[in-house]
C-alpha cells in the first residue's frame, strides 16, 4: 500500500482500505464514499458523460458541496500530474515504486 493508501488507512482502517483498493464496488464503504468513487471513476474514464445529474445524485445521498468539490479538485490534480509525467517520460524512482510493489521502470 503506497502513500495514498496509508492516508486512506488512517481514515478508513487497513482492512477497508485494502478492500477498496481491490474493488471499491464491493468494499464495505458508506454509500457516500461509494458514490464519490463512482463519480470520480466516471470523471476519469468518461469525462464527456459527466453532467449536473451526477453531482445532483451525489448531493441527494448526503454528500456536501464541499466534499464533492474537494474530490473533483483532487481527481483533477492527480490526472494533470499523471498526464504531465507521461508527456515528459517521468518514471517512478525506486524509492517511490518500492512501496507499491512496482519496478523502477513502472510509471507513477
DRENTORKOL-3810 file (N, C-alpha, C; in nm, 4 decimals):
REM DRENTORKOL-3810
@n.u->0.0853; n.v->-0.1161; n.w->0.0000; ca.u->0.0000; ca.v->0.0000; ca.w->0.0000; c.u->0.0900; c.v->0.1226; c.w->0.0000
@n.u->0.0722; n.v->0.2104; n.w->-0.0970; ca.u->0.1550; ca.v->0.3287; ca.w->-0.1094; c.u->0.1121; c.v->0.4398; c.w->-0.0161
@n.u->0.1661; n.v->0.5573; n.w->-0.0390; ca.u->0.1381; ca.v->0.6706; ca.w->0.0494; c.u->-0.0098; c.v->0.7083; c.w->0.0493
@n.u->-0.0765; n.v->0.6984; n.w->-0.0667; ca.u->-0.2193; ca.v->0.7332; ca.w->-0.0712; c.u->-0.3013; c.v->0.6316; c.w->0.0063
@n.u->-0.2627; n.v->0.5056; n.w->-0.0037; ca.u->-0.3305; ca.v->0.4024; ca.w->0.0738; c.u->-0.3102; c.v->0.4215; c.w->0.2227
@n.u->-0.1916; n.v->0.4687; n.w->0.2607; ca.u->-0.1637; ca.v->0.4944; ca.w->0.4020; c.u->-0.2536; c.v->0.6051; c.w->0.4554
@n.u->-0.2754; n.v->0.7071; n.w->0.3749; ca.u->-0.3646; ca.v->0.8157; ca.w->0.4165; c.u->-0.5064; c.v->0.7622; c.w->0.4291
@n.u->-0.5507; n.v->0.6840; n.w->0.3319; ca.u->-0.6852; ca.v->0.6265; ca.w->0.3381; c.u->-0.6991; c.v->0.5351; c.w->0.4592
@n.u->-0.5943; n.v->0.4609; n.w->0.4926; ca.u->-0.5988; ca.v->0.3713; ca.w->0.6084; c.u->-0.6219; c.v->0.4468; c.w->0.7381
@n.u->-0.5681; n.v->0.5682; n.w->0.7459; ca.u->-0.5897; ca.v->0.6489; ca.w->0.8656; c.u->-0.7377; c.v->0.6830; c.w->0.8819
@n.u->-0.8047; n.v->0.7057; n.w->0.7708; ca.u->-0.9467; ca.v->0.7433; ca.w->0.7762; c.u->-1.0392; c.v->0.6227; c.w->0.7813
@n.u->-1.0055; n.v->0.5188; n.w->0.7067; ca.u->-1.0974; ca.v->0.4056; ca.w->0.6913; c.u->-1.0543; c.v->0.2790; c.w->0.7629
@n.u->-0.9281; n.v->0.2692; n.w->0.7995; ca.u->-0.8732; ca.v->0.1466; ca.w->0.8564; c.u->-0.8096; c.v->0.0620; c.w->0.7474
@n.u->-0.7134; n.v->-0.0217; n.w->0.7869; ca.u->-0.6373; ca.v->-0.1018; ca.w->0.6900; c.u->-0.7242; c.v->-0.1984; c.w->0.6106
@n.u->-0.8126; n.v->-0.2699; n.w->0.6777; ca.u->-0.8927; ca.v->-0.3725; ca.w->0.6094; c.u->-0.9870; c.v->-0.3108; c.w->0.5064
@n.u->-1.0528; n.v->-0.2029; n.w->0.5424; ca.u->-1.1461; ca.v->-0.1384; ca.w->0.4494; c.u->-1.0696; c.v->-0.0775; c.w->0.3318
@n.u->-0.9555; n.v->-0.0152; n.w->0.3615; ca.u->-0.8748; ca.v->0.0434; ca.w->0.2537; c.u->-0.8291; c.v->-0.0638; c.w->0.1569
@n.u->-0.7809; n.v->-0.1767; n.w->0.2081; ca.u->-0.7360; ca.v->-0.2847; ca.w->0.1210; c.u->-0.8522; c.v->-0.3372; c.w->0.0370
@n.u->-0.9676; n.v->-0.3529; n.w->0.0979; ca.u->-1.0861; ca.v->-0.3993; ca.w->0.0234; c.u->-1.1238; c.v->-0.2986; c.w->-0.0847
@n.u->-1.1147; n.v->-0.1703; n.w->-0.0540; ca.u->-1.1483; ca.v->-0.0668; ca.w->-0.1528; c.u->-1.0481; c.v->-0.0652; c.w->-0.2670
@n.u->-0.9209; n.v->-0.0875; n.w->-0.2368; ca.u->-0.8198; ca.v->-0.0920; ca.w->-0.3424; c.u->-0.8411; c.v->-0.2116; c.w->-0.4340
@n.u->-0.8898; n.v->-0.3203; n.w->-0.3777; ca.u->-0.9163; ca.v->-0.4401; ca.w->-0.4580; c.u->-1.0421; c.v->-0.4224; c.w->-0.5430
@n.u->-1.1489; n.v->-0.3687; n.w->-0.4850; ca.u->-1.2737; ca.v->-0.3450; ca.w->-0.5594; c.u->-1.3634; c.v->-0.2536; c.w->-0.4764
@n.u->-1.3633; n.v->-0.1261; n.w->-0.5097; ca.u->-1.4399; ca.v->-0.0302; ca.w->-0.4305; c.u->-1.5904; c.v->-0.0571; c.w->-0.4369
@n.u->-1.6357; n.v->-0.1258; n.w->-0.5408; ca.u->-1.7794; ca.v->-0.1525; ca.w->-0.5535; c.u->-1.8308; c.v->-0.2520; c.w->-0.4493
@n.u->-1.7432; n.v->-0.3426; n.w->-0.4058; ca.u->-1.7852; ca.v->-0.4440; ca.w->-0.3089; c.u->-1.7266; c.v->-0.4216; c.w->-0.1699
@n.u->-1.6404; n.v->-0.3229; n.w->-0.1556; ca.u->-1.5790; ca.v->-0.2947; ca.w->-0.0256; c.u->-1.6848; c.v->-0.2404; c.w->0.0711
@n.u->-1.6638; n.v->-0.2619; n.w->0.2004; ca.u->-1.7603; ca.v->-0.2125; ca.w->0.2997; c.u->-1.7447; c.v->-0.0615; c.w->0.3222
@n.u->-1.7930; n.v->0.0153; n.w->0.2270; ca.u->-1.7833; ca.v->0.1610; ca.w->0.2312; c.u->-1.9211; c.v->0.2219; c.w->0.2533
@n.u->-1.9225; n.v->0.3415; n.w->0.3043; ca.u->-2.0507; ca.v->0.4111; ca.w->0.3197; c.u->-2.1067; c.v->0.4429; c.w->0.1814
@n.u->-2.2366; n.v->0.4605; n.w->0.1719; ca.u->-2.2958; ca.v->0.4977; ca.w->0.0423; c.u->-2.2347; c.v->0.6267; c.w->-0.0135
@n.u->-2.1984; n.v->0.7193; n.w->0.0745; ca.u->-2.1401; ca.v->0.8446; ca.w->0.0297; c.u->-2.0013; c.v->0.8243; c.w->-0.0317
@n.u->-1.9185; n.v->0.7428; n.w->0.0320; ca.u->-1.7845; ca.v->0.7166; ca.w->-0.0220; c.u->-1.7964; c.v->0.6398; c.w->-0.1537
@n.u->-1.8839; n.v->0.5411; n.w->-0.1568; ca.u->-1.9032; ca.v->0.4629; ca.w->-0.2791; c.u->-1.9509; c.v->0.5529; c.w->-0.3945
@n.u->-2.0447; n.v->0.6421; n.w->-0.3668; ca.u->-2.0948; ca.v->0.7330; ca.w->-0.4700; c.u->-1.9858; c.v->0.8293; c.w->-0.5165
@n.u->-1.9044; n.v->0.8761; n.w->-0.4238; ca.u->-1.7941; ca.v->0.9655; ca.w->-0.4601; c.u->-1.6954; c.v->0.8933; c.w->-0.5507
@n.u->-1.6621; n.v->0.7704; n.w->-0.5171; ca.u->-1.5699; ca.v->0.6935; ca.w->-0.6016; c.u->-1.6303; c.v->0.6677; c.w->-0.7390
@n.u->-1.7593; n.v->0.6425; n.w->-0.7441; ca.u->-1.8254; ca.v->0.6233; ca.w->-0.8730; c.u->-1.8222; c.v->0.7497; c.w->-0.9577
@n.u->-1.8469; n.v->0.8636; n.w->-0.8940; ca.u->-1.8404; ca.v->0.9910; ca.w->-0.9650; c.u->-1.6994; c.v->1.0155; c.w->-1.0179
@n.u->-1.5990; n.v->0.9884; n.w->-0.9352; ca.u->-1.4607; ca.v->1.0107; ca.w->-0.9777; c.u->-1.4198; c.v->0.9152; c.w->-1.0893
@n.u->-1.4661; n.v->0.7917; n.w->-1.0817; ca.u->-1.4346; ca.v->0.6976; ca.w->-1.1892; c.u->-1.4938; c.v->0.7468; c.w->-1.3217
@n.u->-1.6175; n.v->0.7908; n.w->-1.3176; ca.u->-1.6818; ca.v->0.8418; ca.w->-1.4386; c.u->-1.6087; c.v->0.9658; c.w->-1.4895
@n.u->-1.5680; n.v->1.0524; n.w->-1.3977; ca.u->-1.4953; ca.v->1.1735; ca.w->-1.4347; c.u->-1.3622; c.v->1.1399; c.w->-1.5010
@n.u->-1.2973; n.v->1.0341; n.w->-1.4541; ca.u->-1.1680; ca.v->0.9945; ca.w->-1.5117; c.u->-1.1836; c.v->0.9215; c.w->-1.6443
@n.u->-1.2789; n.v->0.8302; n.w->-1.6522; ca.u->-1.2883; ca.v->0.7423; ca.w->-1.7685; c.u->-1.3739; c.v->0.7986; c.w->-1.8816
@n.u->-1.4799; n.v->0.8687; n.w->-1.8465; ca.u->-1.5707; ca.v->0.9231; ca.w->-1.9486; c.u->-1.6130; c.v->1.0647; c.w->-1.9103
@n.u->-1.5175; n.v->1.1579; n.w->-1.9060; ca.u->-1.5499; ca.v->1.2934; ca.w->-1.8600; c.u->-1.6572; c.v->1.3624; c.w->-1.9428
@n.u->-1.6668; n.v->1.3260; n.w->-2.0699; ca.u->-1.7678; ca.v->1.3887; ca.w->-2.1554; c.u->-1.9097; c.v->1.3482; c.w->-2.1166
@n.u->-1.9230; n.v->1.2433; n.w->-2.0369; ca.u->-2.0549; ca.v->1.1969; ca.w->-1.9934; c.u->-2.0966; c.v->1.2519; c.w->-1.8574
@n.u->-2.0072; n.v->1.3216; n.w->-1.7890; ca.u->-2.0389; ca.v->1.3753; ca.w->-1.6570; c.u->-2.1195; c.v->1.5028; c.w->-1.6725
@n.u->-2.2270; n.v->1.5097; n.w->-1.5970; ca.u->-2.3119; ca.v->1.6285; ca.w->-1.6040; c.u->-2.3674; c.v->1.6647; c.w->-1.4677
@n.u->-2.4508; n.v->1.7637; n.w->-1.4675; ca.u->-2.5087; ca.v->1.8102; ca.w->-1.3412; c.u->-2.5879; c.v->1.6999; c.w->-1.2714
@n.u->-2.6426; n.v->1.6074; n.w->-1.3491; ca.u->-2.7184; ca.v->1.4977; ca.w->-1.2886; c.u->-2.6301; c.v->1.4113; c.w->-1.1981
@n.u->-2.5036; n.v->1.3987; n.w->-1.2315; ca.u->-2.4114; ca.v->1.3196; ca.w->-1.1485; c.u->-2.3846; c.v->1.3891; c.w->-1.0150
@n.u->-2.3659; n.v->1.5186; n.w->-1.0203; ca.u->-2.3438; ca.v->1.5953; ca.w->-0.8974; c.u->-2.4723; c.v->1.5999; c.w->-0.8150
@n.u->-2.5852; n.v->1.6155; n.w->-0.8802; ca.u->-2.7132; ca.v->1.6150; ca.w->-0.8090; c.u->-2.7362; c.v->1.4820; c.w->-0.7387
@n.u->-2.7002; n.v->1.3720; n.w->-0.8036; ca.u->-2.7158; ca.v->1.2399; ca.w->-0.7415; c.u->-2.6286; c.v->1.2281; c.w->-0.6168
@n.u->-2.5075; n.v->1.2830; n.w->-0.6234; ca.u->-2.4183; ca.v->1.2807; ca.w->-0.5065; c.u->-2.4764; c.v->1.3651; c.w->-0.3934
@n.u->-2.5271; n.v->1.4808; n.w->-0.4254; ca.u->-2.5897; ca.v->1.5668; ca.w->-0.3241; c.u->-2.7103; c.v->1.4974; c.w->-0.2606
@n.u->-2.7865; n.v->1.4269; n.w->-0.3422; ca.u->-2.9104; ca.v->1.3631; ca.w->-0.2952; c.u->-2.8854; c.v->1.2576; c.w->-0.1883
@n.u->-2.7680; n.v->1.1973; n.w->-0.1878; ca.u->-2.7413; ca.v->1.0962; ca.w->-0.0842; c.u->-2.6603; c.v->1.1522; c.w->0.0321
@n.u->-2.6468; n.v->1.2848; n.w->0.0332; ca.u->-2.5882; ca.v->1.3485; ca.w->0.1507; c.u->-2.4431; c.v->1.3901; c.w->0.1403
@n.u->-2.3876; n.v->1.3914; n.w->0.0209; ca.u->-2.2503; ca.v->1.4381; ca.w->0.0061; c.u->-2.2547; c.v->1.5907; c.w->-0.0046
@n.u->-2.1771; n.v->1.6562; n.w->0.0783; ca.u->-2.1803; ca.v->1.8026; ca.w->0.0815; c.u->-2.1154; c.v->1.8613; c.w->-0.0435
@n.u->-2.1532; n.v->1.9829; n.w->-0.0716; ca.u->-2.0948; ca.v->2.0560; ca.w->-0.1851; c.u->-1.9427; c.v->2.0627; c.w->-0.1717
@n.u->-1.8962; n.v->2.0903; n.w->-0.0504; ca.u->-1.7522; ca.v->2.0985; ca.w->-0.0257; c.u->-1.6808; c.v->1.9669; c.w->-0.0510
@n.u->-1.7416; n.v->1.8569; n.w->-0.0082; ca.u->-1.6799; ca.v->1.7251; ca.w->-0.0288; c.u->-1.6768; c.v->1.6898; c.w->-0.1773
@n.u->-1.7812; n.v->1.7236; n.w->-0.2500; ca.u->-1.7840; ca.v->1.6984; ca.w->-0.3946; c.u->-1.6740; c.v->1.7785; c.w->-0.4632
@n.u->-1.6652; n.v->1.9068; n.w->-0.4282; ca.u->-1.5610; ca.v->1.9904; ca.w->-0.4889; c.u->-1.4219; c.v->1.9416; c.w->-0.4537
@n.u->-1.3987; n.v->1.9062; n.w->-0.3268; ca.u->-1.2671; ca.v->1.8546; ca.w->-0.2867; c.u->-1.2302; c.v->1.7313; c.w->-0.3679
@n.u->-1.3237; n.v->1.6386; n.w->-0.3815; ca.u->-1.2968; ca.v->1.5150; ca.w->-0.4555; c.u->-1.2651; c.v->1.5447; c.w->-0.6021
@n.u->-1.3409; n.v->1.6344; n.w->-0.6631; ca.u->-1.3173; ca.v->1.6688; ca.w->-0.8037; c.u->-1.1835; c.v->1.7397; c.w->-0.8202
@n.u->-1.1508; n.v->1.8319; n.w->-0.7296; ca.u->-1.0230; ca.v->1.9030; ca.w->-0.7388; c.u->-0.9052; c.v->1.8068; c.w->-0.7246
@n.u->-0.9145; n.v->1.7156; n.w->-0.6301; ca.u->-0.8054; ca.v->1.6190; ca.w->-0.6103; c.u->-0.7924; c.v->1.5278; c.w->-0.7311
@n.u->-0.9042; n.v->1.4823; n.w->-0.7835; ca.u->-0.9037; ca.v->1.3983; ca.w->-0.9033; c.u->-0.8387; c.v->1.4719; c.w->-1.0198
@n.u->-0.8773; n.v->1.5968; n.w->-1.0396; ca.u->-0.8225; ca.v->1.6767; ca.w->-1.1494; c.u->-0.6717; c.v->1.6966; c.w->-1.1321
@n.u->-0.6290; n.v->1.7244; n.w->-1.0102; ca.u->-0.4860; ca.v->1.7458; ca.w->-0.9850; c.u->-0.4053; c.v->1.6196; c.w->-1.0154
@n.u->-0.4529; n.v->1.5049; n.w->-0.9679; ca.u->-0.3807; ca.v->1.3804; ca.w->-0.9941; c.u->-0.3783; c.v->1.3478; c.w->-1.1431
@n.u->-0.4887; n.v->1.3708; n.w->-1.2122; ca.u->-0.4915; ca.v->1.3447; ca.w->-1.3555; c.u->-0.3964; c.v->1.4373; c.w->-1.4303
@n.u->-0.3902; n.v->1.5636; n.w->-1.3907; ca.u->-0.2984; ca.v->1.6582; ca.w->-1.4534; c.u->-0.1537; c.v->1.6158; c.w->-1.4307
@n.u->-0.1208; n.v->1.5833; n.w->-1.3072; ca.u->0.0154; ca.v->1.5417; ca.w->-1.2754; c.u->0.0530; c.v->1.4166; c.w->-1.3543
@n.u->-0.0376; n.v->1.3214; n.w->-1.3628; ca.u->-0.0115; ca.v->1.1980; ca.w->-1.4356; c.u->0.0112; c.v->1.2250; c.w->-1.5842
@n.u->-0.0677; n.v->1.3107; n.w->-1.6428; ca.u->-0.0523; ca.v->1.3420; ca.w->-1.7859; c.u->0.0775; c.v->1.4166; c.w->-1.8139
@n.u->0.1145; n.v->1.5092; n.w->-1.7271; ca.u->0.2419; ca.v->1.5805; ca.w->-1.7434; c.u->0.3577; c.v->1.4826; c.w->-1.7289
@n.u->0.3514; n.v->1.3949; n.w->-1.6293; ca.u->0.4566; ca.v->1.2953; ca.w->-1.6110; c.u->0.4672; c.v->1.2047; c.w->-1.7334
@n.u->0.3540; n.v->1.1616; n.w->-1.7862; ca.u->0.3549; ca.v->1.0790; ca.w->-1.9071; c.u->0.4174; c.v->1.1541; c.w->-2.0240
@n.u->0.3788; n.v->1.2805; n.w->-2.0414; ca.u->0.4306; ca.v->1.3595; ca.w->-2.1530; c.u->0.5816; c.v->1.3793; c.w->-2.1432
@n.u->0.6320; n.v->1.3909; n.w->-2.0223; ca.u->0.7747; ca.v->1.4135; ca.w->-2.0021; c.u->0.8537; c.v->1.2836; c.w->-1.9879
@n.u->0.7826; n.v->1.1705; n.w->-1.9892; ca.u->0.8504; ca.v->1.0421; ca.w->-1.9765; c.u->0.9036; c.v->1.0150; c.w->-1.8372
@n.u->0.8436; n.v->1.0787; n.w->-1.7376; ca.u->0.8880; ca.v->1.0599; ca.w->-1.5993; c.u->0.8542; c.v->0.9190; c.w->-1.5546
@n.u->0.9511; n.v->0.8559; n.w->-1.4971; ca.u->0.9323; ca.v->0.7203; ca.w->-1.4436; c.u->0.9475; c.v->0.7256; c.w->-1.2930
@n.u->0.8861; n.v->0.6309; n.w->-1.2234; ca.u->0.8938; ca.v->0.6266; ca.w->-1.0779; c.u->1.0335; c.v->0.5933; c.w->-1.0302
@n.u->1.0726; n.v->0.6561; n.w->-0.9213; ca.u->1.2015; ca.v->0.6234; ca.w->-0.8623; c.u->1.1897; c.v->0.4939; c.w->-0.7850
@n.u->1.3011; n.v->0.4321; n.w->-0.7554; ca.u->1.2973; ca.v->0.3066; ca.w->-0.6804; c.u->1.2365; c.v->0.3288; c.w->-0.5430
@n.u->1.2575; n.v->0.4453; n.w->-0.4845; ca.u->1.2007; ca.v->0.4741; ca.w->-0.3528; c.u->1.0489; c.v->0.4831; c.w->-0.3614
@n.u->0.9967; n.v->0.5549; n.w->-0.4618; ca.u->0.8523; ca.v->0.5714; ca.w->-0.4745; c.u->0.7831; c.v->0.4417; c.w->-0.5125
@n.u->0.8438; n.v->0.3649; n.w->-0.6003; ca.u->0.7780; ca.v->0.2445; ca.w->-0.6509; c.u->0.7954; c.v->0.1238; c.w->-0.5596
@n.u->0.8966; n.v->0.1256; n.w->-0.4751; ca.u->0.9229; ca.v->0.0094; ca.w->-0.3899; c.u->0.8037; c.v->-0.0219; c.w->-0.3008
@n.u->0.7412; n.v->0.0805; n.w->-0.2451; ca.u->0.6264; ca.v->0.0595; ca.w->-0.1574; c.u->0.5027; c.v->0.0176; c.w->-0.2336
@n.u->0.5024; n.v->0.0332; n.w->-0.3645; ca.u->0.3858; ca.v->-0.0012; ca.w->-0.4452; c.u->0.4038; c.v->-0.1364; c.w->-0.5123
@n.u->0.5155; n.v->-0.2034; n.w->-0.4851; ca.u->0.5376; ca.v->-0.3342; ca.w->-0.5459; c.u->0.5647; c.v->-0.3261; c.w->-0.6941
@n.u->0.6172; n.v->-0.2130; n.w->-0.7418; ca.u->0.6428; ca.v->-0.1931; ca.w->-0.8833; c.u->0.7917; c.v->-0.1823; c.w->-0.9068
@n.u->0.8325; n.v->-0.2157; n.w->-1.0268; ca.u->0.9719; ca.v->-0.1993; ca.w->-1.0633; c.u->1.0011; c.v->-0.0519; c.w->-1.0846
@n.u->1.1276; n.v->-0.0173; n.w->-1.0917; ca.u->1.1642; ca.v->0.1223; ca.w->-1.1121; c.u->1.1338; c.v->0.1657; c.w->-1.2540
@n.u->1.0971; n.v->0.0743; n.w->-1.3421; ca.u->1.0606; ca.v->0.1078; ca.w->-1.4779; c.u->0.9132; c.v->0.1415; c.w->-1.4946
@n.u->0.8372; n.v->0.1227; n.w->-1.3889; ca.u->0.6938; ca.v->0.1491; ca.w->-1.3927; c.u->0.6671; c.v->0.2967; c.w->-1.3754
@n.u->0.5804; n.v->0.3501; n.w->-1.4573; ca.u->0.5430; ca.v->0.4906; ca.w->-1.4418; c.u->0.4620; c.v->0.5087; c.w->-1.3169
@n.u->0.4718; n.v->0.6292; n.w->-1.2618; ca.u->0.3911; ca.v->0.6621; ca.w->-1.1427; c.u->0.2462; c.v->0.6699; c.w->-1.1810
END
